[in-house]
Amino acid sequence: MLSDIRYAVRSLLRSPGFSLAVILTLGLGIGANTAIFSVVRAVLLKPLPHQDGDRLVYLRQSADGLGAENIAFSVPEILDFRDGAKSFEGIAEYSGMTYTLQGTDDAVRINVGLVTGNYFSVMGLKPVLGRLTTPEDDGTGVPPVMVLTHEYWLNRFRGDSSIVGKTVLVDNRAVTVIGVVQSAPNFPNRMDVLMNMVISEHHTSATMVHGRTHRMTEMVARLAPGATLAQARGEVADIRKRVQIDHPDAYDAASNYTVTVTPLKEVLGERARLTLWLLMGAAAFVLIIACANVANLTLMRGVRREHELVVHTALGAGTAKLRQLLLVENGLLVLAGSLVGLLVAFGGVGMLASLVARSSPRAGEIRVDLAVLGFTLALAVVVALLLSYAPGLVKERVLAATLAGAGKSSAGRGRQRLQRALVVAQVAVSVILLTGAGLLTRSMLRLAEVDTGFDAGNEVLTMQVAVDEAGRSPADQVALYQRMQAELSGIPGVMEVGVGSTMPLANSFQLEVKAEGREIAPDEPMPRADYRTASPEFFRAAGVPIIAGRAFDATDGQGTAMVVIINKTLADRLFPGLDPIGRRVAWTGDVLRFIPVSGDWRTVVGVVADTKDDGLDGGSRPVLFQPLAQGIFGGGLVIRARGDAATMAPAATQLVRKIAPRAPIENVRTVAELKGERVAPRRLNATLVAAFGALAVLIAAVGIAGVLAFSVSARTREIGIRMSLGADSGRVQRMIISEGGILLGLGLALGLIGSLLATRLIQGLLYGVAPHDPSTLLGVALLMAVIGLIACWIPALRAARIDPGVVIRAQ
């Protein structure tokens, strides 16, 4: 074996161009697959870090009639399942909230998971430091305690172990840090810390505990020993059916309430699944093209080495020995290519993790670990075997003839057909990848062109400023925002400053709403709308057009007539075919018993245009605005400037911090940046697939040129004779180009057929473009044809320069 290795190294060093081409081609193919597989494994395949994580299930309640995919549960609904579902060993509750963590030098908003004491035991999580919550931490007479997530402990407290046992201020209330939990994903939203329910008076109130329609709690369960997922789903369906019969007022039939039970592992990767399999397929195609190209190079080199292998055979080497020699040689090439691939994978994993972080909470688990290295090794072994058994070996019965013809090596017809088939496959796969990249790119461009409804871009700056500090009354909050508005307006270049509970391109919670004099049909779901507040200047600052009526004014405050502004979608929903100005609406529903929102009638004074707050590719949400002074929620500032508002961010932030030094200031972004963040995932998808497509086209072009160049070298005598008999250079070029054109045409035809089938799989990632979009298919075909013809022309030009006199004398 050592002798074979030394021989293989010497042989490869004598062909540095071949060796470098194979190593780089395989490195790119293996590297892309390794990087993508590391993400797929972490998000979709890897077991959860929880103890017996495969036993965890997530319960989701949705209302299809309302267009709501996840409306959470109320406490009575959770009790229905806790008491009736015997297939669950335990059910844990958690509710996402946002609080202010007040440090010695700053104040930051934190995402808090309010959990029941059994949460960590049900989830199968262990402490890294200290302890976790237990059922003894439930109730109203217990002190508030906090468990830090592992990531937040490292980021906020720099991994300081002494934080356990200390007291921190959360909304001006002392909370004891009792532990740090192991690293684990959370769903549906990121959580920085987990606390017991006592920190929220609302969560421990009787109205929350007994309100069946007050849905704001998530639910995760652990299957009981021996119980199956099918049993759990059957029990949940039976319980829900019985409950809806017992409580018809809480479940109107038109809303179509349903509860699904899904393994937690599947839920954590569901939004990223289609994208990841798309990228995995693209990377696999690139590897297929790379292997085809390397196989072609190996076949060409095998023809030139035929005499060398014949000599080995004549000296006594059998077929097994020759295969071993080829296997060692190809193994060295693939090993070197795998090392290059690992460098590519390490470089690409970080970028892919940032992509996945937008759609899966398991992005933190992405890394190149032993399993990924094993995947890379398996790829290398398969590729090495394919390359070693691709070339045929000289049979003993033709040994003498081959020796006699030494120096006149040429590929046999079988080998030529294989080479051409590999080129056709490369072109076909390249067309499929280019089509996918083209469709994704067009989708991204269409999405970027979507009208957000805001007349705003770089000239509008938004910042979230939370002033709802414990003990501060709504009137004091309004006064603080008004002071910020007045002082920010004094900054040179500022045109308008508005205050709103919800910033542009973001949505808020919904409540049921009714219109005076309008009855809801039995088969019609109760209308719902986003609850928002806005100052009189908000609409001008944000660039939201008033299409009917008026904006709020300074007289719309406490003690005056209650007024609202609605968007066009809500106006069409509540007042179809009618003028909504002057008509009255009111919040409604059982939930009003649990939150400080009144159900008083309010007069519609204005209608604003719809805005794309639910995603650029989504519909318009119904929205109802109340005057800031008549609402209970603030949220942030919208600043319109004459130029680029981003340049004013430092001054604006400093001024706001001076007015409210303990108020968290977050998400300081222009509207253009907010829109860019919405398009970013699709842009990255298109960029990655386009990169794979470009790489595939490059490799395919090299393959076409290589096969034709080899054909030219093997047909030098024939071409020389043709030219000596009168064939000019143009005719020779057309002959070679037509030979390559046939391969190119077959590859294009197969690729277009494959594209029509393959692109249907990515339909869920497209926007504004059909999977069979003719312009994309035509553009891809033309691009591939031009690149392919250029690849054919290079060896054709070489053939046209053959000197027939030199060739005939050499023969």
Sequence and secondary structure as in RCSB ss.txt:
>XXXX:A:sequence
MLSDIRYAVRSLLRSPGFSLAVILTLGLGIGANTAIFSVVRAVLLKPLPHQDGDRLVYLRQSADGLGAENIAFSV
PEILDFRDGAKSFEGIAEYSGMTYTLQGTDDAVRINVGLVTGNYFSVMGLKPVLGRLTTPEDDGTGVPPVMVLTH
EYWLNRFRGDSSIVGKTVLVDNRAVTVIGVVQSAPNFPNRMDVLMNMVISEHHTSATMVHGRTHRMTEMVARLAP
GATLAQARGEVADIRKRVQIDHPDAYDAASNYTVTVTPLKEVLGERARLTLWLLMGAAAFVLIIACANVANLTLM
RGVRREHELVVHTALGAGTAKLRQLLLVENGLLVLAGSLVGLLVAFGGVGMLASLVARSSPRAGEIRVDLAVLGF
TLALAVVVALLLSYAPGLVKERVLAATLAGAGKSSAGRGRQRLQRALVVAQVAVSVILLTGAGLLTRSMLRLAEV
DTGFDAGNEVLTMQVAVDEAGRSPADQVALYQRMQAELSGIPGVMEVGVGSTMPLANSFQLEVKAEGREIAPDEP
MPRADYRTASPEFFRAAGVPIIAGRAFDATDGQGTAMVVIINKTLADRLFPGLDPIGRRVAWTGDVLRFIPVSGD
WRTVVGVVADTKDDGLDGGSRPVLFQPLAQGIFGGGLVIRARGDAATMAPAATQLVRKIAPRAPIENVRTVAELK
GERVAPRRLNATLVAAFGALAVLIAAVGIAGVLAFSVSARTREIGIRMSLGADSGRVQRMIISEGGILLGLGLAL
GLIGSLLATRLIQGLLYGVAPHDPSTLLGVALLMAVIGLIACWIPALRAARIDPGVVIRAQ
>XXXX:A:secstr
 HHHHHHHHHHHHT HHHHHHHHHHHHHHHHHHHHHHHHHIIIIIS  SSTTGGGEEEEEEEEGGGTBS   B H
HHHHHHHHH TTEEEEEEEEEEEEEEE SS EEEEEEEEE TTHHHHHT  EEEE    GGG SSSS  EEEE H
HHHHHHHTT GGGTT EEEETTEEEEEEEEE     SSS  SEEEEGGG HHHHSHHHHH TT   BEEEEEE T
T  HHHHHHHHHHHHHHHHHH GGGS GGG EEEEEEEHHHHHHTTTHHHHHHHHHHHHHHHHHHHHHHHHHHHH
HHHHTHHHHHHHHHTT  HHHHHHHHHHHHHHHHHHHHHHHHHHHHHHHHHHHHHHTTT TTGGG    HHHHHH
HHHHHHHHHHHHHHSS    GGGHHHHHHTTT     HHHHHHHHHHHHHHHHHHHHHHHHHHHHHHHHHHHHT 
  S S STTEEEEEE    TT  HHHHHHHHHHHHHHHTTSTTEEEEEEESS TT    EEEEEETT    TTS 
  EEEEEEE TTHHHHHT  EEEE    TT STTS  EEEEEHHHHHHHSTTS  TT EEEEESGGGGTSS    
 EEEEEEE    TT TTS    EEEEEGGGSS   EEEEEESS GGGGHHHHHHHHHHHSTTS EEEEEEHHHHH
HHHHHHHHHHHHHHHHHHHHHHHHHHHHHHHHHHHHHHHTHHHHHHHHHTT  HHHHHHHHHHHHHHHHHHHHHH
HHHHHHHHGGGGGGG SSS TT HHHHHHHHHHHHHHHHHHHHHHHHHHHT  HHHHHHH 
